[in-house]
Amino acid sequence: MPAYWAEKTVAKTVGDIPREIVDDVILVDDCSKDGTVEKARSLGIQVHRNETNLNYGGNVKRCLQFGLDAGADIIILLHPDYQYTPKLIPSMTAMLATEFYDLCLASRTSGRGALSGGMPVWRYLANWGLTNIMDVCLGTYHTEYHTGYRAYSRKLLEATPFHEFRNDFIFDNEMFVAALRGGFRTCEVTCPTSYEEDASSIPFKKALIYGLQCLRLSSTHFLWRLANKRSK
């Protein structure tokens, strides 16, 4: 769990994690100035705190590495702000346990829950537009690429130099593109979402930068696909 200012929601998130199938719960705090670390430690989970703020991608890298170091076969990336329900962990794990898939996305827009769950209209429309463009460029079909709720197989993470990727919000999709280039299969499950008062949300300026990064990353991969097709 990559954490940042999650004192009010981390207990609720951890409380809904199905511990009958989850071996370890690891939280990495990115220099929150609230009581996230103290609250998390009181829950009996493994807690780490970054010495300096590493930004979203940098913090996720540490989460993934701690998961690998713990010997995990499947690592679920779950934000502790309760925007995503932990109750989908069994479904996402099952998809990867088949060994047919190596990356599973929890899509907020494949069902009807995004807007009813409180997602702002402008964010929903931007999500929808970017996703359609990325479908064409990436040569895949998913209903969302912008979810922070993801499952990774150990095989994928060990084959991917993810520590070399960016430290901002585009990290998740750099991982996705790396999976495609490595020949790994991807899938998704439908995820209800909750935009509560205490849920984290990317500011508009950062969202705009992220959107432009998605377009650049997708375009680069589209050209890579064309080059590989011609060479074959």
C-alpha positions as CSV (number, residue, x, y, z in Angstrom):
1,M,0.0,0.0,0.0
2,P,1.6,3.3,-1.1
3,A,0.4,5.7,1.6
4,Y,0.3,9.5,1.7
5,W,-1.9,11.3,4.3
6,A,-4.0,8.2,4.9
7,E,-4.5,8.4,8.7
8,K,-8.3,8.6,8.5
9,T,-8.8,5.7,6.0
10,V,-6.0,3.2,6.5
11,A,-7.7,1.2,9.3
12,K,-10.9,0.8,7.2
13,T,-8.8,-0.3,4.3
14,V,-6.8,-2.9,6.2
15,G,-9.9,-4.1,8.0
16,D,-11.4,-5.2,4.7
17,I,-8.4,-7.0,3.4
18,P,-9.2,-10.8,3.2
19,R,-6.4,-12.1,5.4
20,E,-7.3,-15.7,4.7
21,I,-5.5,-15.4,1.4
22,V,-3.2,-12.4,2.0
23,D,0.1,-13.4,3.6
24,D,1.6,-10.0,4.2
25,V,0.3,-6.4,4.3
26,I,3.0,-3.9,3.6
27,L,2.5,-0.1,3.8
28,V,5.1,2.4,2.7
29,D,4.5,6.0,3.8
30,D,5.8,8.8,1.6
31,C,6.6,11.3,4.3
32,S,3.0,12.0,5.4
33,K,2.8,14.8,8.0
34,D,-0.3,13.2,9.7
35,G,-0.5,10.1,11.8
36,T,-0.5,7.6,9.0
37,V,2.6,5.7,10.2
38,E,1.5,5.5,13.8
39,K,-2.0,4.4,12.9
40,A,-0.7,1.8,10.4
41,R,1.7,0.3,13.0
42,S,-1.2,0.0,15.5
43,L,-2.9,-2.3,13.0
44,G,-0.1,-4.9,13.2
45,I,1.0,-4.6,9.6
46,Q,4.5,-4.1,8.1
47,V,5.2,-0.4,7.9
48,H,8.0,1.5,6.2
49,R,8.5,5.2,5.9
50,N,10.5,7.0,3.2
51,E,13.3,9.3,4.5
52,T,12.4,11.8,1.7
53,N,9.3,12.2,-0.4
54,L,9.7,9.9,-3.5
55,N,6.5,10.9,-5.3
56,Y,3.9,8.4,-6.3
57,G,5.9,6.2,-8.7
58,G,9.0,6.2,-6.4
59,N,6.8,5.1,-3.5
60,V,5.2,2.3,-5.6
61,K,8.6,1.1,-6.6
62,R,9.5,0.6,-2.9
63,C,6.1,-1.2,-2.3
64,L,6.8,-3.6,-5.1
65,Q,10.3,-4.3,-4.0
66,F,9.3,-5.0,-0.5
67,G,6.7,-7.4,-1.8
68,L,9.3,-9.2,-3.9
69,D,11.7,-9.3,-0.9
70,A,8.9,-10.9,1.2
71,G,8.7,-13.7,-1.3
72,A,5.3,-12.9,-2.8
73,D,4.2,-14.7,-5.9
74,I,1.4,-12.1,-6.5
75,I,1.5,-8.5,-5.4
76,I,-1.6,-6.4,-5.1
77,L,-1.1,-2.6,-5.3
78,L,-3.9,-1.1,-3.1
79,H,-4.2,2.5,-2.0
80,P,-5.1,2.9,1.7
81,D,-7.5,5.8,1.0
82,Y,-10.4,3.3,0.5
83,Q,-11.2,4.6,-3.0
84,Y,-10.9,1.0,-4.1
85,T,-12.5,-1.9,-2.1
86,P,-10.0,-4.5,-0.8
87,K,-12.7,-7.1,-1.2
88,L,-11.7,-7.5,-4.9
89,I,-8.3,-8.9,-3.9
90,P,-9.5,-12.6,-4.2
91,S,-10.8,-12.0,-7.7
92,M,-7.7,-10.2,-8.9
93,T,-5.5,-12.9,-7.3
94,A,-7.5,-15.7,-8.9
95,M,-6.9,-14.1,-12.4
96,L,-3.1,-14.3,-11.9
97,A,-3.1,-17.6,-10.1
98,T,-4.2,-19.2,-13.3
99,E,-0.7,-18.3,-14.6
100,F,-2.4,-17.2,-17.8
101,Y,-2.3,-13.5,-16.8
102,D,0.5,-11.5,-15.2
103,L,-1.1,-8.1,-14.7
104,C,-4.7,-7.4,-13.6
105,L,-6.4,-3.9,-13.6
106,A,-9.3,-3.1,-11.4
107,S,-11.4,-0.9,-13.7
108,R,-13.7,1.7,-12.3
109,T,-15.4,2.4,-15.6
110,S,-16.3,-1.1,-16.9
111,G,-19.4,-1.0,-14.8
112,R,-21.8,1.8,-13.8
113,G,-20.2,2.7,-10.5
114,A,-17.7,5.4,-11.4
115,L,-20.0,8.4,-11.6
116,S,-22.4,7.1,-9.0
117,G,-19.4,6.5,-6.7
118,G,-18.6,10.2,-6.9
119,M,-16.0,10.4,-9.7
120,P,-16.1,14.0,-11.1
121,V,-17.6,14.3,-14.5
122,W,-14.5,16.0,-16.0
123,R,-12.3,13.2,-14.6
124,Y,-14.6,10.5,-16.0
125,L,-14.7,12.1,-19.5
126,A,-10.9,12.5,-19.5
127,N,-10.5,8.9,-18.4
128,W,-12.8,7.6,-21.1
129,G,-11.1,9.7,-23.8
130,L,-7.6,8.7,-22.9
131,T,-8.6,5.1,-22.5
132,N,-10.0,4.9,-26.1
133,I,-6.9,6.5,-27.5
134,M,-4.7,4.2,-25.6
135,D,-6.7,1.1,-26.7
136,V,-5.8,2.0,-30.3
137,C,-2.1,2.8,-29.7
138,L,-1.4,-0.1,-27.3
139,G,-3.3,-2.7,-29.4
140,T,-5.2,-4.0,-26.4
141,Y,-8.7,-3.5,-25.0
142,H,-9.3,-2.3,-21.5
143,T,-12.0,-0.1,-20.1
144,E,-9.5,1.8,-18.0
145,Y,-5.7,2.3,-17.8
146,H,-5.7,4.9,-15.0
147,T,-6.6,2.8,-12.0
148,G,-4.2,2.6,-9.1
149,Y,-5.5,-0.8,-8.1
150,R,-3.4,-3.4,-9.8
151,A,-2.1,-7.0,-9.4
152,Y,1.3,-8.1,-10.6
153,S,2.9,-11.5,-10.9
154,R,6.3,-12.1,-9.5
155,K,7.4,-13.3,-13.0
156,L,6.5,-9.9,-14.5
157,L,8.2,-7.8,-11.9
158,E,11.4,-9.9,-12.0
159,A,11.5,-9.5,-15.8
160,T,10.9,-5.7,-15.7
161,P,13.5,-3.1,-14.7
162,F,10.8,-1.1,-13.0
163,H,13.2,0.9,-10.8
164,E,14.3,2.6,-14.0
165,F,10.9,4.1,-14.7
166,R,9.6,7.5,-13.7
167,N,8.7,8.5,-10.2
168,D,5.5,10.3,-11.0
169,F,2.0,9.1,-11.8
170,I,2.9,7.7,-15.3
171,F,4.8,4.9,-13.5
172,D,1.8,2.5,-13.5
173,N,1.3,2.8,-17.3
174,E,5.1,2.5,-17.9
175,M,4.7,-0.8,-16.1
176,F,1.7,-1.7,-18.3
177,V,3.6,-1.0,-21.6
178,A,6.6,-2.9,-20.3
179,A,4.4,-5.9,-19.7
180,L,3.1,-5.7,-23.3
181,R,6.6,-5.5,-24.8
182,G,7.6,-8.4,-22.7
183,G,4.8,-10.6,-24.0
184,F,2.9,-10.7,-20.7
185,R,-0.9,-11.0,-20.8
186,T,-3.1,-8.5,-19.1
187,C,-6.7,-8.6,-17.8
188,E,-9.2,-6.6,-15.7
189,V,-12.0,-6.9,-13.2
190,T,-14.8,-4.4,-12.6
191,C,-14.2,-2.3,-9.5
192,P,-16.7,-0.1,-7.6
193,T,-15.1,3.2,-6.5
194,S,-15.8,5.6,-3.7
195,Y,-14.7,9.3,-3.8
196,E,-15.2,10.1,-0.2
197,E,-14.0,13.2,1.5
198,D,-10.9,11.5,2.8
199,A,-10.0,9.8,-0.5
200,S,-7.0,11.1,-2.3
201,S,-7.3,12.7,-5.6
202,I,-4.7,14.0,-8.1
203,P,-4.9,17.8,-8.6
204,F,-6.0,19.1,-12.0
205,K,-2.6,20.4,-13.1
206,K,-1.0,17.0,-12.3
207,A,-3.8,15.2,-14.0
208,L,-3.2,17.3,-17.2
209,I,0.5,16.5,-17.1
210,Y,-0.3,12.8,-16.6
211,G,-2.7,12.9,-19.5
212,L,0.0,14.3,-21.8
213,Q,2.4,11.7,-20.6
214,C,-0.1,8.9,-21.4
215,L,-0.5,10.2,-24.9
216,R,3.3,10.3,-25.4
217,L,3.9,6.9,-23.9
218,S,1.0,5.4,-26.0
219,S,2.3,7.0,-29.2
220,T,5.8,5.8,-28.6
221,H,4.5,2.2,-28.1
222,F,2.4,2.5,-31.3
223,L,5.5,3.4,-33.3
224,W,7.3,0.5,-31.6
225,R,4.5,-1.9,-32.7
226,L,4.7,-0.6,-36.3
227,A,8.5,-1.0,-36.4
228,N,8.2,-4.6,-35.1
229,K,5.5,-5.4,-37.5
230,R,7.5,-4.2,-40.5
231,S,10.6,-6.1,-39.3
232,K,8.7,-9.3,-39.1
